Structures are given as structure tokens and as C-alpha cells.
């Protein structure tokens, strides 16, 4: 699916609003700093003047010794102004860059484009508009590697959990030069597979990567919706291109969809294409490896086992444990 004209305009309006907001913020900071340290205002007023006179000298300079010296002096004066200003800011408890213009996205300076190409932040906004990522958005604030708690696991389950967490950390660390192109998180219901994949998504989003998150049921519904609709051909093409090209694809709860020939072949196409493009994928499933192989064909299974790290996650259902903890805490507070 491509952005409509309105969606495109709304993204661009968002950038304009960011730029306005950041300019206003700088103006407010300036006003308050100038009020407290008037000397900084005087220095700021001298900077453009000095810079302009240096430029005039450079343009009109005859290139002889005297003109070269004058240019050097002007350059030095400018540097002195800047370091005096930085020192004054520091002395008064501000950071050196306190009065600099800030950007929500320093890569494209809130324009959405870098060298004529869409910036990664634009791609993220596009994904958010085109595909419902609310499930991921709801879970993200709760997620984080510091919130992966060992106390919910014991014995072999704890060993599995530690290995999976370690695999996730290494997957993120080597994301740009991957050793494995994916993680298959498999095991019992409620053992923290989805939570771990959301933690991975959160880390990579923080690093500016594009992440697409789908439950298996939604993903294949969407694909089949496009492919059975004669007018959906272009949408299908654009959608699969997004699926194949986003930095990280998460397919949650694989196996809960109604698996048929179409699903099986689409899964194979998607995973193969992403492996070819060296793009990272995280799949979570409650299926055992044998069930996975039986359901999605040997060729899909062999791609996954060859290119992905297989992470078994087992244990009691963490949601149930958490509910129990909350009940106990409420009871303790009540007595
Ligand atoms: Zn950007």
C-alpha cells in the first residue's frame, strides 16, 4: 500500500511542526539566557558581523601578506568569540550547545529527506500510517532488557531463558553485520517470547531502524486480502516490498493463523527474500520444531534452521504468575 496524498502531506506537516517547535524552543532558551547573561547577547551580535567582515576580506583580498594576516586575525577573532561564549555558558550552568538548534531527527534535520531519499524517520512514520502497529506501540513502553526478569523461570526454563536473552542481545549487537539473520523463539505459551521480541524491536527502533510487527494472523489476512482482490495487485506489490525491505520484521505467534498452501508459500517467499537481502527477522511460535516443519514445508524449515538462531523458551505462563503476584501484593496491602 502506498501513501495517499493526504497521508504524505500529514507527514510533511509533522516535519514543519517539529521545525517550528524546535525553533521556538531555541528562542525561549535564548531569551532566558540573554536575560541572565547579557554578555552572551553581545557576543552573539558580534558573531555575524565578524563572520561577514572575514568573508569580505576573503573575497576582496589581494592574496598578499598583509591581506592574509588580516584574514587570519578575523578568523582568530571569531574563534575567540566562540570560545568566550562557550565558557560563559558553562560558567552559568548551561551546556555548550544549549543555544544550538535541536532536531527531532538529526539525520535529516526534520526535513524527511537525505540526498533526495526518504530518511529512516520518514519510513518509520510511513509504516505507522500504513500498517496498524498499535499492538507493538502498546507494548513498547513496558519492554526493555532490564525488564526481562529471571525470577519467573527456574531450572531448565531459566537456562533456556538466559540463552534466549543472550541470543537476542547478540542479534542486536551484530545487526549490521549479522551472524544470524533471525531468531526463532519457540516453546510454551506465556514463556515470554512476544515480550522478548518487543524488547528487540524497542532497541532497534531506538537505533533508528525500521521495524514491522505483525501477528501471523494479521499478516496472512492482509496478504490474502490483496491477492484475492483484482484491484489489489499494486497494493500487494508495495506491501510485500515493505515486508521484504524493512530492517526488522517480527512475525508473532506463527501457527495461530489458518495455515494453508497460500500461507505456507507466502511465508517461504518472505523469509527467503529477507535472507537474500540479509534482513533480520524474529519469529515467535508456540509450535514445536517438528510441528513447524510439518506445517510449513521442509524448505522453509531448512532455511530457518540454517540462517536463524533457534531459541527455546519454556516455563509457567508469566501472565498468570504476574496476576498472582499482584493479588498477593493487594492482599498484603489490605492486611
Ligand atoms: Zn530523519
Boltz pocket constraint, residues with backbone or C-beta under 6 A from the ligand:
constraints:
  - pocket:
      binder: B
      contacts: [[A, 105], [A, 106], [A, 107], [A, 108], [A, 109], [A, 110], [A, 111], [A, 112], [A, 113], [A, 119], [A, 120], [A, 121], [A, 122]]
      max_distance: 6.0
